[in-house]
């Protein structure tokens, strides 16, 4: 770093006026800023040329050292008894493009007060140079006190590196934070381990987040740094290779940990470059940019961004796996080995951890599977002993896949599925890498993400979540989320078949082609190879091939239509398939995203299951006709009403005010509730009723009865939107005498704000009582995360029964979309007669039955000109051109 000219007022420079000194400092800082910018441009070019990441980090730190040291010499008199240290990551000699420059000035209080102006000038000139400096000025005693009060201060000081300090001062600082004075090894280890667990909990204890934090998240760089700090405090060295000599790590573990750390460091360096600011979270805004900068390219079946993210998830998984072992070894180092407790010929307990007794374990693949059966039989343990975990990792290359395994090993695996805690066993096998060796296709989807908002987990983590949901069905508590699952579960003749279907249902993601068909082939090959019966293998194969059938039918078709139920029942064919498919579908949807499963989907699937079970019991050769369905429903509703004291004549009067088609499509309990709502209501009056959906907090069913009017549907939808309610389904029926019978299934847009039914009723009643033209959807900005998932809009028209037109709309979902679409329909003078609303992550798939009103007031299908006008209006609405 060059110094253009001495500044007035500094040591060794002539005294001049303050303005001249300020100008000279500004010139110096400007020069420093330019030199640093030029250096950073060079580092960026070298990064893009795949230069060694550790060298880049070290050289950038060294370049900043020159600026900091030159500024120190410029501002601080040589005789000042002040010492300057780099601390934190900068002290470690690792400096990312947007990292803070953490400095410590060590000085006695009297000396820091004497040179306060010089220090202020020093820090100011560094800021003017473009360096994001964070600093502390402390005496040795204050360093000790701060470290005692805050362990993060201690970790920063542990890596202090002298910039303007002598060896004596360095040793003094080390002594001020030595284990003799602050945080002895045992306390340090316990505190940092607790800190690590708390930090992981903030990220849901998984590295497989859609927008992972490269620094703080599970398996991120902070985990590696924490292991280094623990090693320094407990062993006395932060050099991972030195831990091999101390018996804490194997050479292979050190090599793996270093490889993953370097991969994470490269991701973080690149993230700072593409973000242009200090950013540790790999947001959607930067993922594609970073993947391109790192040289990833789209392949036939996998996007470049998905390749990059899969690499990250695998990096993080290995850091977590090795970190868990090292934490355990540090614990043993501090507390000593406990007396082993033998369990059987192969295994024992050591300090609550399951361990192999034989130093040469495993001698064959069977002993590896025996490990998991013993683990399952022992219930809750602290985990797998680190030495056994390492031996297992070293043995993985010799563990066969199922196709090349001995028959006895195949039988042993099936025993795990049929034994105790099979889902927990499969999860452990996946986490330790065994499942990926046994089923190579599972290894291919491990860490595989899909660049959308529908799948918030990697494929392997989603699969494990599905299996966990399946296991939960055995508990009565599952009824809180799944209406019928606990009742259906005992009907399964072999629960392991459902587990296999869950294991294989997404295993072919990313190969190209239909993943359901490809996965079904894999499942069939697996079942046949393991010698399963034809009936069992066929069931698993069918479940994998048709695992989307029930969800698509429930969410995209009218399950109140007897023809829909008959077609679905014909495809399912028997009740055994139906039971398995229902449970798999519930587990699959709920395991895709924490936000995806809701009361509406639960009830849809339960209704479809119940209706299909009845159809199968009746016999597929006797499909239920619409008239028969209507008569059955009317009889059920009449029975409910009369049981509540209504006379037959009153029931007849209420039925006469209700749309006949409602009895073909509605549920008996719903229609009875609506009928009661009409009691004592004068003809031509309006009524709104809202009720919670049983056992599902926040979900509501909204019933609106009113005289029909132009824009009524749009006004209702806009009001529900303003009330913070997301419409999941809408049933819009025309009643006698020009009335409407609209039913909406809604859930809160923000789960933290459960709506009050009475408040929703009041808001809608106010709308019905006033001018509808005043009701408009609220203006909203598009959420950040949706900007990166733009789906080309698709608008289609088909003729429907009854002289209606079916409008289908597929586009990117966003808050207020349905309200805006309803407003567009209103502007085109169209009436909505039915609506099915489906959202899959960022993808909205909505279907409406609509008619156009001609000059004579008659309703009919849309002609081509009207379809084109509506299509143009909807495209403008979707793209926000009308906002």
C-alpha positions, 0 to 999 in steps of 0.5 A: 500500500502506497502513501501519496503524501504525509498527512498533517497532524500525524506522527512524523509529519508536519503540522498543518491545518485540519482541512489539509489533513482531511484532504490528504486522508481522503486522497489516501483512502481513495487510493486504497479503495481503488487498489482494493477494488483492482485486487478484488477484480483480479481475485474474481477473475481467478475465482472464475478460472477455478483458482485454489479457494484457500489461496484466494481467501488468504491472499485477499486477507493479506491484501487487506492486511497491507491497507490496515497496517499502512493506515495504522502507521499513518494514524498511530504514533510509533511510541503509542503503547497500542497493539492491533490484532485481526480477529474472527474470520479475518484473524483466521486469515480467511477473507471473503469478498464481502466479509467484515474486517474485525479488529481488536486494539489492545491497550490499557485504558489510559493509553486508549484514552490518550490516543482516542483521536488517533484511533478514531481517525484510523477507523474512519480512514479504513471505512473511507477505504471501503473496508467494513470494519468492526472493532473493539478497544480493550485492555487485557482485563477487559478481554478476559471479562468480555470472553467470560460474558460472551463465548462468541467473543472468546472464539473471535479472540482464539483466532487473533492474529497480530497486525501491529503487535509483538510476540510478547503482546500476542502471548499476553492476549492468549494468556488473557483468554486461556482456559485457566481464566475463561471457559475451561475445555469441558465448559467450552465444549458443552456451551459450543455444542449447545450453541451448535444445536440451537443454531441448527434448530433455527434452520429446522435441523436440516441442511435441505432448505430451499434457500440454505444458509452457507455459513450458519446452517446445518452442515455449513461453514460455521459447523467446521469452524466450531469443530476447529474451535473445540479442537483448539480448546480441548486438544490444543490444535485447530489443525485437523490433520493434527487430530489424526495423530491424537486419534480424534480423526482418521485420515479419510475423515480429515480428507473428506472434511477438508474437501467439503469445507473447500467446496462450501468455501467456494460456494460462499465466495461465489455467492458474495460475488454474485450478490455484491453484498454480504449475503450468507443465504443462498436465495433464489435470487442468486442460485441460478446466477451462482450456478452459471458462474460456477460453470454448471450447465443444464443437462437433459434432465437436470437444471444447472441450479439443481446440480449445484444445489445437490452438490451443496446438500451432499457437502453439508450432509458429510460435514454433519456426519463427520461432525457428529462423530468428532463431537462424540470423540471430544466428549470421550476425551473430556469425560473418559471412556465408560465401562462397555455394556455388552448387548449380544455377540456383536454389539455393546453400549458405550456411554449410551452409544451403540458400538461394535465389540469386534475391532474388525467389525464389520466382517461381512454385510450381514453384520451391517444390517444386524447393527440396524436391527439391534439399534431398533430393538434397543429403543432410545439410544444416544446414537451410534458410537463414533468408531463404529460409525467410522468403520461403517463408512469405511465398509460402505464400498464393500456393501452390495446393492440388493441385486447383487446381494446374497439371498440371506441378506435380502431376507434380512433387509425384508426383516428390517421392514417387518420388524420394530421401528422400520421407518426409523431404521430406513432413516438411519440407513439413509443418513449413514449412506447404507440405503444409497448403497443398497438401492443405488437409485436412492443414492442418485436422488440423495440431495437432489432438489427441484427448482420450484416452490412445490417441493421444499425438500430434496427428493431423499428428504421428502421420501423420508418425510413420507415414510415418517408420515406413514409411520404416524398413521399407527398412532391415534394422534394422527387423527389431528391431521388426517381424518381417516388414516388411523382408521384405515391403517389397521386394514393393511395386511402388510404395512411394509408394502406401503413403506416400499411404495413410499420408498420408491414413489419418487426414486426416478425423479430427474431421469427424464420421462415419467418418474412414476412409470420409471419408479414403478419399474424399479419397484417391481425389479426390487420386489421380484429380486427379493422374492416377494409374491406376485400379489405383493409385488404387483401392489407395490408396482401399481402404487408407485405408478399411480401414486398421483392418481388420488391427489389429482382426482381430488384436487382437479375433478369434481368428486361430487360427480358420480361419473368421476367417482365411478372412473376413479373406482374403476381404476383403483379396482379393489378396496385393498388398493384404495386403502394403500393409495389413500394412505400413500397420498396423504403421506405424500402431500403432507411430506411435500411441504409443511404448508401444503397439507391443510383441512381442505385437502384432508377433507377432499381425500377423505370424501373421495376415499369414502365415496370410492369405498361405497362404490366398490362395495356397491359393485362397479357394475352398478354405478350410482346415477346422478338422480340416485345420488340426489335422492340418497342425499335428500334423504340424509339431509331430511333425516338430519333436519327432522332429528333437529325438530323440523316438520316435514312440511318445513323441510319441503319448503326449505328444499324448494328454495335450494338448487336441485343440483346441490343434492347431486354434488353437496355433502349431506351435512353441508346441505343440512347446515345451509338449509338451517341457515335459510330458516326465518329468512325472507325471500329475496334477503341475503344470508352469510354463514361461516363455520370452522372445519372440524379439527383444523384450526383456521380452516373455514367453510363459507356459505353465501345466499343472496339475490344474484347480481353482476359482480357478486362473485368478484365482490365475495372473492375480493372480500375474502382476500382482504380478510386474509383468507385463501380460497381452496375451492368454490362451488357456485350454484344458481338457486330458484328465483334468481338467487345464488348458493355459493360455498367457499372452502378457505384457509388463512393466508397467514397461519399465525392469524386464525380468522374469527367466523363471526368477523368474516360473516359480518364483513361479507354481510356488509358487502352484500348490503352495499354497492358491489362496484366499490369492492376491489381486490387489494394491490400487492407487490409480488413476493420476492420468492415468486419472481424466480418461478415464472410459469408461462400462462396457459388459458384454455376453453372447452364446452361444458354441459348446460350451455356453459364454457369451461375456462382452465387457467394455469399460471404462477400463483401469487397473493390476490390472484383469484380476486384479480381473475374474478375481477377480470371475469366481472369486467367481461360481464361473465357469470361464474357457476362453479370453480375449482381452485388448486395450488401446487407451490408456485403453480396455480391451476384453476377451472371455472364454469362460466357463461356470457350474458347477451343483450337480452339477459340470456346466459350462454357459452362464450363465442370465439370473440369473447374467448379471445377478449377474455384471454387477453384480459386474463393475460394482462391480469396475470402479468400485472398490466392492469394494476 
